[in-house]
Amino acid sequence: MTDPAEVIAAALDAAELDYQAKGDGRFFVTLPGTKKLQTNCWLIVSDHALLVEAFVCRRPDEAHEEVYRYLLRRNAKLYGVHYTLDEQGDIHLVGRVSREAVTADELDTLLGQVLEAADGDFNTLLELGFRTAIRREWGWREARGESLANLRPFRKLVEAEGPLFPEN
């Protein structure tokens, strides 16, 4: 039987992904994104499984029910991972596959799913759970002539409701 840690290291090298091998079958992988600039992901080989854990975003400030409904619906469409919350309410993707299932192709599929979900859902999660903060930040930057470059994906949100200006 092939050692899953060796398979993981070889697959990460072949994919030219940035990672750190932490020993004992633990890998800290940085997946590059477009909406979420990067997603940090742990791959942990245990006695019986490969565990996958990735931070997606912090606890929403508002509209918790809408955010959680969105996550539950997304879970039905995900392969090998699912959304969950930690003790603070931060949003993560987690998954578990059998040690025997660890192949380069399966790892590519799992990491692809982590990236597609974390990066693809990121702006939606921000729009739902941080609407007021986005509008306030837009107004603050606009009033001071600061760059709005990383807020441009939320232009429609601000135009529809108008920016919130910070309290003085």
C-alpha positions as MATLAB code, in Angstrom:
seq = 'MTDPAEVIAAALDAAELDYQAKGDGRFFVTLPGTKKLQTNCWLIVSDHALLVEAFVCRRPDEAHEEVYRYLLRRNAKLYGVHYTLDEQGDIHLVGRVSREAVTADELDTLLGQVLEAADGDFNTLLELGFRTAIRREWGWREARGESLANLRPFRKLVEAEGPLFPEN';
ca = [
       0.000    0.000    0.000;
       1.269    3.494   -0.869;
       1.827    5.948    1.967;
      -0.853    8.686    1.672;
       1.614   11.351    2.854;
       3.943   10.485   -0.026;
       1.047   10.622   -2.486;
      -0.004   14.030   -1.126;
       3.507   15.506   -1.283;
       4.014   14.266   -4.846;
       0.604   15.564   -5.963;
       1.162   18.991   -4.367;
       4.590   19.222   -6.002;
       3.172   18.209   -9.392;
       0.420   20.823   -9.070;
       3.043   23.417   -8.063;
       1.003   24.430   -5.037;
       2.499   26.372   -2.160;
       2.547   24.117    0.908;
       4.427   23.248    4.049;
       4.833   19.669    5.218;
       4.477   19.793    8.993;
       5.477   16.180    9.652;
       3.329   13.260   10.768;
       1.252   13.471    7.571;
       0.157   17.102    8.035;
       0.265   19.563    5.144;
      -0.626   23.270    5.198;
      -1.610   24.180    1.629;
      -2.276   27.643    0.210;
      -4.732   27.596   -2.687;
      -4.688   30.725   -4.886;
      -8.047   32.318   -5.649;
      -9.598   35.246   -7.434;
     -12.425   36.508   -5.186;
     -10.853   35.215   -1.984;
      -7.187   35.846   -2.700;
      -6.125   32.621   -1.035;
      -7.612   29.751    0.900;
      -5.505   28.018    3.521;
      -6.217   24.325    3.791;
      -4.982   21.590    6.123;
      -4.554   18.050    4.849;
      -4.097   15.686    7.773;
      -3.479   11.966    7.384;
      -4.882   10.070   10.364;
      -4.874    6.348   11.089;
      -7.998    5.754    8.995;
      -8.644    8.834    6.877;
      -7.430   11.982    5.196;
      -8.961   15.032    6.874;
      -9.440   18.235    4.891;
     -10.017   21.529    6.719;
     -10.151   25.033    5.218;
     -11.087   28.412    6.676;
     -13.574   30.284    4.468;
     -14.609   33.424    6.388;
     -15.213   34.755    9.850;
     -18.540   34.729   11.644;
     -21.120   36.822    9.779;
     -22.051   40.135   11.372;
     -25.690   39.917   10.283;
     -28.314   37.870    8.407;
     -27.190   34.656   10.093;
     -30.263   32.723    9.018;
     -29.733   33.680    5.346;
     -26.041   32.755    5.514;
     -26.709   29.396    7.152;
     -29.530   28.602    4.714;
     -27.138   29.344    1.844;
     -24.459   27.084    3.354;
     -26.864   24.204    3.927;
     -28.106   24.392    0.360;
     -24.533   24.515   -0.954;
     -23.631   21.437    1.095;
     -25.978   19.393   -1.081;
     -23.881   20.253   -4.159;
     -20.377   19.794   -2.750;
     -18.142   16.769   -3.259;
     -16.023   15.416   -0.414;
     -16.306   18.494    1.804;
     -19.088   20.393    3.524;
     -19.548   23.705    5.279;
     -19.478   23.841    9.054;
     -19.031   26.374   11.841;
     -16.445   26.449   14.597;
     -17.095   27.476   18.206;
     -16.846   31.193   17.308;
     -19.219   30.837   14.357;
     -16.466   31.148   11.723;
     -17.188   29.281    8.479;
     -14.994   26.354    7.390;
     -15.021   23.588    4.822;
     -14.258   20.128    6.207;
     -14.115   16.659    4.741;
     -12.868   13.148    5.311;
     -11.921   10.403    2.876;
     -10.534    6.950    3.492;
      -6.736    6.603    3.512;
      -7.121    4.048    0.748;
      -8.885    6.629   -1.443;
      -5.920    9.035   -1.375;
      -4.667    9.281   -4.941;
      -3.329   12.222   -6.917;
      -6.609   12.425   -8.846;
      -8.766   12.297   -5.703;
      -6.626   14.945   -4.021;
      -6.925   17.161   -7.110;
     -10.707   16.756   -6.991;
     -10.901   17.521   -3.263;
      -8.657   20.581   -3.432;
     -10.497   21.741   -6.545;
     -13.778   21.492   -4.642;
     -12.340   23.402   -1.662;
     -11.128   26.159   -3.967;
     -14.332   26.285   -6.032;
     -16.477   26.555   -2.901;
     -14.320   28.928   -0.827;
     -13.471   31.210   -3.735;
     -16.763   30.897   -5.584;
     -18.999   31.458   -2.552;
     -16.852   34.138   -0.897;
     -18.513   37.257   -2.312;
     -21.990   35.817   -1.753;
     -21.139   35.131    1.893;
     -19.809   38.675    2.268;
     -22.906   40.173    0.632;
     -25.203   38.202    2.910;
     -23.328   38.376    6.188;
     -21.442   41.678    5.984;
     -23.784   43.930    3.981;
     -23.734   46.832    6.456;
     -19.954   46.702    6.901;
     -19.420   46.726    3.118;
     -21.718   49.703    2.660;
     -20.056   51.566    5.537;
     -16.572   50.841    4.188;
     -17.608   51.981    0.692;
     -18.924   55.273    2.072;
     -15.850   55.845    4.216;
     -13.475   55.226    1.303;
     -15.540   57.262   -1.125;
     -15.702   60.232    1.276;
     -11.900   60.207    1.676;
     -11.017   59.484   -1.948;
      -9.597   56.070   -1.061;
      -9.422   53.188   -3.533;
     -12.591   51.149   -4.018;
     -10.791   48.509   -6.108;
     -11.393   45.507   -3.844;
     -14.988   46.594   -3.169;
     -15.972   46.836   -6.863;
     -17.687   43.404   -6.848;
     -20.176   44.914   -4.363;
     -21.038   48.015   -6.433;
     -24.617   46.829   -7.088;
     -25.171   46.283   -3.369;
     -24.095   49.836   -2.571;
     -25.910   51.413   -5.527;
     -29.160   49.643   -4.606;
     -29.101   50.700   -0.962;
     -26.672   53.626   -0.862;
     -23.479   53.728    1.206;
     -23.470   54.079    4.975;
     -21.121   56.733    6.182;
     -19.116   56.204    9.354;
     -20.311   57.955   12.471;
     -18.176   60.886   13.584;
];
